[in-house]
């Protein structure tokens, strides 16, 4: 019986080879991956710390605070002031969406339990992409605005005529907090 045929030597040689393979694997792709994961985790921690500092500096609420009630309503102010803010919001959204406003008409306000609803009727013209952009800007605005009663008309004389801008009309409704709510 030779030394190589001994079971203890074969077992030791197999364990040495296995150890060498594990070391090569760890030094190769697994080591690089572990370093990458560690550096990315450290970068995320740094970014989270910076975000917390910015929030503390600005006094901003956490990201899901936009779902709470008071931020959805205009502050306690006169209906005329809230309506003026609503008009400015709609005008700015229309300018950003490249929509031509033809007319704005204030709608009657209505008192609801804990809030007052006020509105604005918008008559405007533009293409369908501009209308989509305007409606999106209004419905994602804060405080909450609701677009309703949309009507669209095309003034093209014939189907083969050049594309004329669409004329559309819709109502925009906002809500303001009542005093003491």
KOLBA-440140 format. One record per residue (C-alpha): residue number from 1; residue in one letter; chain; x, y, z. Coordinates in pm, whole numbers. Layout:
! residues N
     k   r   c       c1       c2       c3
   NUM   A   A        X        Y        Z
...
This chain:
! residues 181
     k   r   c       c1       c2       c3
     1   X   A        0        0        0
     2   X   A      145      333     -106
     3   X   A      102      668       61
     4   X   A     -125      802     -219
     5   X   A     -368      515     -179
     6   X   A     -422      587      189
     7   X   A     -778      709      261
     8   X   A     -659      976      502
     9   X   A     -424     1124      240
    10   X   A     -693     1118      -28
    11   X   A     -938     1287      209
    12   X   A     -681     1553      299
    13   X   A     -599     1612      -70
    14   X   A     -970     1647     -154
    15   X   A    -1021     1894      131
    16   X   A     -716     2092       17
    17   X   A     -849     2109     -338
    18   X   A    -1194     2209     -211
    19   X   A    -1038     2478        7
    20   X   A     -839     2612     -288
    21   X   A    -1154     2625     -506
    22   X   A    -1350     2809     -235
    23   X   A    -1062     3056     -191
    24   X   A    -1043     3118     -567
    25   X   A    -1419     3163     -587
    26   X   A    -1418     3404     -293
    27   X   A    -1127     3606     -432
    28   X   A    -1284     3610     -776
    29   X   A    -1649     3689     -858
    30   X   A    -1798     3645     -510
    31   X   A    -1554     3886     -351
    32   X   A    -1620     4148     -617
    33   X   A    -1994     4104     -578
    34   X   A    -1974     4133     -199
    35   X   A    -1771     4455     -233
    36   X   A    -2024     4595     -483
    37   X   A    -2320     4515     -257
    38   X   A    -2140     4667       41
    39   X   A    -2053     4988     -143
    40   X   A    -2409     5023     -277
    41   X   A    -2554     4973       71
    42   X   A    -2320     5240      207
    43   X   A    -2419     5479      -73
    44   X   A    -2790     5420       -1
    45   X   A    -2732     5486      368
    46   X   A    -2553     5812      281
    47   X   A    -2838     5920       52
    48   X   A    -3098     5838      318
    49   X   A    -2906     6047      572
    50   X   A    -2891     6340      329
    51   X   A    -3264     6310      261
    52   X   A    -3337     6314      635
    53   X   A    -3122     6627      676
    54   X   A    -3302     6803      390
    55   X   A    -3641     6713      534
    56   X   A    -3532     6842      873
    57   X   A    -3406     7167      719
    58   X   A    -3722     7232      520
    59   X   A    -3959     7104      785
    60   X   A    -4114     6881      519
    61   X   A    -4343     6598      614
    62   X   A    -4268     6238      512
    63   X   A    -4345     6126      157
    64   X   A    -4691     5986      234
    65   X   A    -4810     6304      407
    66   X   A    -4980     6415       82
    67   X   A    -5252     6161      155
    68   X   A    -5370     6337      469
    69   X   A    -5678     6561      472
    70   X   A    -5556     6917      535
    71   X   A    -5304     6919      248
    72   X   A    -5586     6832        8
    73   X   A    -5777     7151       93
    74   X   A    -5695     7514       33
    75   X   A    -5608     7687      359
    76   X   A    -5860     7882      563
    77   X   A    -5904     8194      349
    78   X   A    -6180     8381      175
    79   X   A    -6345     8208     -121
    80   X   A    -6231     8498     -344
    81   X   A    -5867     8436     -251
    82   X   A    -5899     8061     -304
    83   X   A    -6067     8126     -641
    84   X   A    -5782     8356     -743
    85   X   A    -5531     8084     -653
    86   X   A    -5738     7834     -853
    87   X   A    -5735     8066    -1156
    88   X   A    -5357     8108    -1131
    89   X   A    -5309     7733    -1105
    90   X   A    -5522     7671    -1414
    91   X   A    -5352     7950    -1612
    92   X   A    -5005     7819    -1525
    93   X   A    -5103     7461    -1613
    94   X   A    -5252     7581    -1944
    95   X   A    -4938     7774    -2032
    96   X   A    -4721     7470    -1953
    97   X   A    -4947     7244    -2164
    98   X   A    -4958     7493    -2457
    99   X   A    -5333     7544    -2431
   100   X   A    -5500     7869    -2538
   101   X   A    -5755     7982    -2279
   102   X   A    -6060     8140    -2440
   103   X   A    -6245     8219    -2119
   104   X   A    -6273     8155    -1746
   105   X   A    -6601     8173    -1557
   106   X   A    -6632     8145    -1181
   107   X   A    -6892     7896    -1061
   108   X   A    -7106     7935     -753
   109   X   A    -6946     7812     -432
   110   X   A    -7123     7560     -213
   111   X   A    -7078     7500      158
   112   X   A    -7024     7138      255
   113   X   A    -6971     6993      604
   114   X   A    -6618     7106      699
   115   X   A    -6531     7256      360
   116   X   A    -6644     7491       86
   117   X   A    -6649     7381     -277
   118   X   A    -6570     7645     -538
   119   X   A    -6511     7613     -907
   120   X   A    -6413     7754    -1239
   121   X   A    -6540     7681    -1592
   122   X   A    -6258     7678    -1846
   123   X   A    -6309     7732    -2220
   124   X   A    -5992     7668    -2419
   125   X   A    -5846     7530    -2740
   126   X   A    -5550     7312    -2831
   127   X   A    -5460     6971    -2963
   128   X   A    -5541     6646    -2785
   129   X   A    -5191     6615    -2634
   130   X   A    -5220     6964    -2486
   131   X   A    -5563     6881    -2342
   132   X   A    -5425     6561    -2188
   133   X   A    -5135     6755    -2035
   134   X   A    -5367     7020    -1893
   135   X   A    -5609     6769    -1738
   136   X   A    -5317     6571    -1593
   137   X   A    -5162     6885    -1440
   138   X   A    -5495     6985    -1285
   139   X   A    -5575     6643    -1142
   140   X   A    -5227     6596     -990
   141   X   A    -5211     6945     -839
   142   X   A    -5210     7001     -464
   143   X   A    -5435     7116     -304
   144   X   A    -5676     6873     -466
   145   X   A    -5849     6988     -786
   146   X   A    -6113     6792     -975
   147   X   A    -6177     6828    -1350
   148   X   A    -6534     6746    -1451
   149   X   A    -6795     6796    -1729
   150   X   A    -6547     6784    -2017
   151   X   A    -6688     6859    -2361
   152   X   A    -6475     6862    -2678
   153   X   A    -6561     7001    -3022
   154   X   A    -6370     6998    -3348
   155   X   A    -6417     7287    -3589
   156   X   A    -6277     7112    -3897
   157   X   A    -6497     7188    -4199
   158   X   A    -6426     6860    -4377
   159   X   A    -6251     6541    -4274
   160   X   A    -5970     6611    -4525
   161   X   A    -5915     6970    -4407
   162   X   A    -5606     7067    -4212
   163   X   A    -5619     6983    -3845
   164   X   A    -5784     7266    -3654
   165   X   A    -5734     7296    -3281
   166   X   A    -5996     7133    -3065
   167   X   A    -6223     7352    -2858
   168   X   A    -6303     7217    -2515
   169   X   A    -6474     7319    -2198
   170   X   A    -6459     7169    -1850
   171   X   A    -6513     7259    -1487
   172   X   A    -6236     7264    -1227
   173   X   A    -6341     7230     -863
   174   X   A    -6135     7302     -553
   175   X   A    -6213     7274     -184
   176   X   A    -6119     7509       98
   177   X   A    -6115     7437      468
   178   X   A    -6382     7596      683
   179   X   A    -6277     7804      980
   180   X   A    -6235     7582     1284
   181   X   A    -6217     7255     1083
